[in-house]
Every structure is written in C-alpha cells, then in structure tokens.
C-alpha cells in the first residue's frame, strides 16, 4: 500500500487506517486464507528523508509502530532520495543502514517482512556512486532485507527493455545492473525481484516497459538460470490479474505447474506495496475501491465486497474514487495516479464515469454486496488522495462511497502535500534517472 510518510499515512495507507478494526481484521483473514501478505510502502519519490534531516531510528520506530497498530505484515522501503545518493558521500547509505537496523529491532525477522525497492542502477557499479549506493547497503544489512523490489524502469528509453539488458548485460549507461550482474555485485540472486511497469504506455513509468509476453519470456529464461525471486509491478490497476497471469506464463503458471518441473510461486507484491506484483501481496482484484484492494489486489470484482460479483468500477486514473486502491510502493511515482492522466491532479474536474458507478451501500460491511450509485456525482475534485463531489450526492467513509444529502466537504487527515507534490516528482522522474 502506498504510502506511509514521515508525516503519517497517505493514499492507500490512509484508506486502510480509516477502516474500522473489524474491517481490517476481516480483510486480513481473507488475505491470510489466500496466502497473501499485506505490506505498507514507505516514502516513494515524494519524500527525501536524508536530505530533509529525518532521524532514521526515530522514524523507523514510528513507522514500525504503525505497522503493528494497523495489523500489516511488514514494510517496503521505497527510498528515492536521489539528491542524497548522488552526493556519494556515504550519508545516504548510512541513513538506510541505520533505518533498516532500527526497523528490524522493532519488526523481527521471521515475524515481519522487510523489503527495499531500489532503482536498479543503485545496485550496479556506476562510477557516480563511489560510496557504493545499494551495494554498500546490501553488504551491511542485506541479511535483514527479505528481498529487493528492483525498479528496472525510468532509467532510459532503451534500458532493461530486452531480456539480455534486463538479465545479463545492462548498458554502459547503467553498468553491471542487470539481474545476474547485480548478483555478481554481492546480492543474493533470489532476493532480486524484477520490477516492471504495469502498462506498455507511459502511464506507469516514462520508460522501461515490456510487453507481458516478452517479460514472461525473460522470467522463464531467468528461472532456467537458477533465479526464483519473483516479479513486482508498478502499478495496479494496469498490472491486474490478467497482467499477473501473462507474466507468470509457463514459468509460474497459476495452477502451480511449471515449465521446469518446479511449482515455484512468484509471491506477489507490488513492491509488496503494489497489489499486482509478485513478491508479497498478490491477488487479482479488478476494483480499486474494494477493501480487498487496499494494498494487495485481493480477489474481488466489487468495490465494497470481497465476495461480491457486482460490476467492477475501477478505472485507470486517480480522478476516480475507485482508484484509491491503485497502490504501489517501490516505484518511481508515489501514488496511484497515472502520470499522464488529465484528471488526476488536485482541483481538476473528473469525468462523470469516474463517479457514476461507485459502490455505495455497505461502507461498514466488507462482505455485503454493493450496488452502483446512480445518483453519484458527475463532477468533483480530486485532492490529497480523496475524491470530493461537487454535487450533494456522495461521501467517502471507511474506505467506501455512500450517497448523502450533502456534498463531501472534508478530506481524511492528515493532509500532507501528496498529489500536488507527486505530480511534480513524477514529471522529474519521467525525464529519466538523474545523475550528478
């Protein structure tokens, strides 16, 4: 689930926090029965914790307390403080080492999952990071990290777009940063999860896209060479159940059989935070408004009921209230909004189709089938991760939309500068991987 920030929960993490304890318990029981773990992702491109002087031990303690309080299985560290890392003075690496050690103190290994989501070049041997970047982090605390949701995207138009470039021979622009080259840099092979955009367009990343067929072929090749880590995607709903099925392909078919005689499973995550990845969250919900899609993708097709078969309401942009479950954590953009959406940003007016079929009648019960709201607002604004109708038609409560006689006038707190800042960060990231 994206994201937990130094200021507190935001986006899907806030939606999860807003649910009642009984709702969270019900959802977690369903996830547990399906073998799904639920993680929260920290930071994203919105935050620069080293540059802004955040104390790593104190912040780790605060975030670990949130994980425990809200019944989450672990945390994904999506550290994207590029300014700090590019200084190559060792401070970024030491901050991550101290933060990881502190998290492990409060979230013991074996009881909680702890992952990191570095950009692939940071795991390579680029000369601009003389202090080692994630190679140094891995050397010091790699044993405490369960896996790396590696971002093989947003690093250049032709980077990591072929099986060779992704698996065995990255370009000179990002040297020694393909999967097996990263292994040679000291990383455990089966902790190197392959992260890829969920669409072939630029909605989820500016570059690094692969068709599902090509990626499935690369996954099969990697497995044949002894790799068995899994795949992560940014982001749901582009990387939905069909995406997962296609990428698993013959190497990790859904029925559990395998092209190599193994029944290995690419545990899902999205970065553990991404509901569509294959590392710790998994599932196949097609509805971002569903409680089941709060950080995993669950298996619901209805925005309110994990077991309902009502019509789906999710769409691909963040102007729709149904995109609250878009998630994702180890990714270049910090929230579920599509960077290219024309109605994703704060204050913009959303299309009527975004609000016209949202689940409405069961905001307190995650197991009661929902119905579409014919009276839902046709216009409104999207601000700080929440949809506010401009007409007197609906309110957001406990992760659901409910018709009302007065327009929603408030946004769930806290109100960090999320959407507005993130649009800016997305534009920066879409220009490619910054180097000194």
N, C-alpha and C positions, 0 to 999 in steps of 0.2 A: 504494500500500500504506500503510495506517495502521500505525503511526506511528513516526517517529524523534523522540526526545525529547532534552532536554539530558542525560539520564541514559543514553541509548543507545537501541537498538532495542526496540520493544514490539510487541505484537499481530502483525499480518501481517508487518511488517518483521522481527520476531524469527523468525517462521517461515521467512522467506526466508533470513535469516542462518544458521539452523540447518541448512539443506540443505547437502549437500556441494558443492564447487566444480563437480564434473562434473554434478550435478543442475541447478544453476543454469545452467550452460552449455547443457545440453540444452534447457531450457525457453526460454532466451533465443533460441536458434537457431530454435525453433519460432515464437516471437513475431516474430522478425525476418522469417521467411519469410511471415508473415501480415500484415506491415506494422504491427505493434503495438509501441508503446514502453512501457516499464515505468518508472514513477516512484515515489518514496517521498514521503510527505507528512510535513511537519514540524509539530509542536506539537499542533494541534487544541485543543479547549476545555479540555483537561487542564492545559495549561501557560500561564503568564503570564510570558514571558521578560523583558519590560521591567520589570514590577512587581517581579519577583524578582531583578533586577540582573544578568542574564546579559550577558556581554560579547559584542556582536554579531559582531565579527570573529573572535574565538576560537571561538565556537560554529559559525559558518559554516565555518570551516576544518575543524573536527571532523566536521561533517555531510557536507561535500564529500568528505572522505577516505573516509567510509563508502560514499557513492555510488560512488566509484571502486573501492574494495576489493571490493564485492559486485556489481559489474557492472550497476548501474542506469543508466538513460538520463537521469536528471535528478531534480529535487526540486520539490515543490509546497509553497509556504509558506502553511500554514493558520494564520495569525496571528489569535488570538482573545483578545488581552489587552484586554478591554473596559474594565477599570479604568484602564489606562494611556491608552487612546484617549479615554475620556470626560473625562480631565483637561484635554484640549485645550491642553496647554502645549507641544506640539511634540515632546516626548520620544519618544512612540510612533512618530511619523512618522520622526524622525531615526534611531531604532533600526532601523526597517525599511529605511531608505535605506542605512545602514551595513551591515546584514546582507546586503542584496541586492548591493551593490557587492563585498563580500567573497566571496560565493558565485560571482559572475561572474569574479572573479580566478582562482578555483580550478576553475571549471566554465565554460570559454569558450563564448560563444555560437556556435552552429553545430555544436558538438560535444556539448553537453548542453542539455537542456530545463530552463528555469526558469520556473515559473508561480507565481501567487499566488491565494489563494482568499478574497478579502474578502467581508464581508457587504455586500449591495447598498447600504444606507443610507450606508456609509462612502465610497461612490463618488458620492454625491449632493451636495446643498448644504445639508444640515441645519445649522441655526444653532448646534446644540450643539457642533459640531466646528469651532470658529473657527480652529483651526490647520490645517484642511484635510483631515485624515484621508487617505484614499487618493487624493484629488485632488492633494494635495501629493506623496505618494509617486510617483504617476504622472508628475508634472511633472519630478521629479528623476531617477528611474531607470526610467521606463516603457519606454524603449528597450531596457533589459536584460531586460525581462519578456516572455516569449513569448506569454502570454495570461493572462486573469483568469478563474478558475473562480468566477463570481459567485454568491453564495448568495442567491437570491431566495426565501427561506423563513425561518421563525422570526422574522418581523418584525411579526406582527399577523394576526389572523384573516382580514381581508379584503385583506391586502396582496399584490400581484402575483398575484392569482388570476383575472384576466381578461386577455385579450390587450392591451387598452388599458392597464391598470395595469402589465402586465409590459413592454410595448414602448414606449409613448409618453407616458403620463401617470400617474406614480405619485401616491399620495395626499399630502395635506398633512402627514401624519404622517412620511413619509419623502420629502421633496421632491426633485424632479429626480433620481430614482434608478432610472427605468426604462431600458431598453436605449438608446434613442435620446437620452434626456436625459443619460445617462452619457456618450455620445459628445460631446454638446454641452459637457460639462464638461472636455473635453480628451483623452478616451480614444480610442484607435484603435478604430473600430467592430468590426473583425474580430478584436479581442482580447477582446471582451466575450462570454464563453461563458455561456450560460443554465444556471444550476444549479437543479435542482428535486428534491423528494423522490421516492423510487422507488415509493412507495405512496400511495394516496388516503387511507389511515388515518393515525393519528398515530404509527405505529411508527418512521418515519424522521425525522419532524420534527413539531413541535407545530402548525404551520400553514404555509400557502403551497402546499398540494397542488393539483395539477391532474390531471384525467383525461388519459390518454395521447392521446385524440382531441382534446381541447381544446388541449393543449400542441403536438401536431402541427400544428394549425391556426395557432397563434401562430408556430411555427417557419416555416411556409410564408409567412405574412404578412411576417415579418421578412426572409426571403430576398428576397421581392418588393420590399422597400425597400432592398436592397443589402447587408444583413447576411449574413455567411457564416462565422460563428465556430464554431458547434457547440453541443452540449448536454452538461452534466455532471449526474450524479445521485448523490445520497446515498440509498440505498446498495444494493449487491448483498447478498443475492440478490433483493430486491424489484424492483430495476431489473435484470431479467435480459435474455436475448436477445429475449424477446417484447416487453418494455418498449422496448428499443432500436429494434426493428423498427417498432413502432407510432409512436414519437415521430419517427423519421426520416420516416415517412409518404411522401407523394408528393414532398416537397421533396428528400429524400435517400434514395431507395429503395435497398435492399440491392444490387440488380442494377446500380446505378451510373447508371441513367437519372434524369431529373429533370423536375419539372413545369415548369421554366423553361428546359429545354434544356441545363442545366448538369449536369456529372457531379460536382459538389462533394461532398465527403465530410466529415461532421461528425466528424472524428477523435475517437476515443473516449478518455475517461479516466475518471475519476470524478474528478474533480478530478484528473486524471492519477492520483490515487491511487485513485479509485473505479473498480473494474474495469468498471463499467457505463456510464461516462459517454461522452461523445463529444468527446474532445479529445486524448487521447494514449494511453490504454490500450486500450480496446475489446475486443471478443471476445464470446463467448456461452456461457461455461461455465455449467452448471447445478449444479455441485458445488463448494461452498466448500472442501472438504477437498483438492481436487485441486491438485497443484503448479502446474497451469496457471492456477489462480485466485489465485495469490499476487500480487495487485496488478494484474492485468489480469483479464479474465474468461476468457481463453483460449477453447478450443472443446471442452473435454472434458465428458463427462457422467459421468465416473467419478472418484471421489476420489483415485485414485492414478495413473491412467494418462491422459496427454493423448490417447491414441489409443484407449482402451478404450471399449466400448459397454455396459459393465456398468451395472446400475441406479444411478440417481442417489441420493445420500444427503444432499444438502443440505436444510436447512430454514431457517426464517426467524428463529430465535433463536440467541443466543450460548451457550446452555447446551449445545448440540450441538457435538461436536468438529468437525462438518462446517462450522460457521460460521466457522472460522478464516480463511476466505477472504473474509469479508464486506467488508472493507476500508473505504476511503474516507478521504479526506483532506479536501478542502475542505468541511467540513461542520460542523454545529453540535455533533454529538457525536463524540467522538474514537475510537470503536471500532465493531466490527461488531455489537455487541449492540443489540437492539431496546430502546428506552427503556421500552416497555410490557411487555416480556417478564417473565413471572413466575419464570423460572428462569435469568435471565441474570446475576444478581449473584453475587459471591463467596460461597461456602459454601452456596448453595442446592442442593437436590437436583433433578437433571434427570430428565426423563421417560425411560422405557425406550426410546422410539422415537428418542431423540437418540443413543443409543449402540449401538443394536442392529443397525445395518446399515452400520457404517463400514468403509472399505477396510482390509485388514489384511495382505496377504501380500507386499507389494512395497515396503517402506519405503525400499529403497535404489535401486530402479529406477523412474524415472518413465515408462517405456514398457512395463512389464509389466502386463497386465490384472490388475485386482484382483478379489477376491471379497468377499462380505459376511461379516462375522464373526458367526456365530450365537451365539458364546459371549461377545460383547461385553457390557460391564457394563450392567445395567439401572438402576443408580443411581450417583451420584457427585457431585462438586462441581466448580464452575467457578470458577477463581481466577487472577487476573492473566493472563487471556488463554488459559489452558490448562485442559483437562478432566482431572480426576483420578478414575478409577473407584474406587468403594468396595469392589468385589469384586476377586478376583485374576483379572482377565481381560484387561487390555489396558494397553499403554504407548504413549506418544507418542514417536516418534523420526524425525528428519529430515523433519518435516512430515507423517508418516503415523502411523496407529494399528496396532499389532501385538499379537496375543494373547500373553499371557505367563502365567507361573505365579505371579506376584506382583503386587500392585497397584502402580500408579504412585505413587511417593511424593514425587517432586520436580517442580518447575516449572522450565521453561527460565529461565535467568538473562539479564540482570539482572531484579530483581523490583521495578520501580518501582510506586508506588501507582496502578495503572491502573484496573482495573474498579471498585474501591470509589470512587475519586475521581470517575471518569467518570459513575457513576450520579448523584452529587451535582451535577456540572456539567450533566448532561442535564436534571435537574429545574430547575435555574436557567434554562437556555436555553429550556425549554418554557414558561416564563412570559412569553416574548416578548423582544424586543430591549431590553436595559437602556438607559436614558437617564439623564443626570445629574438 
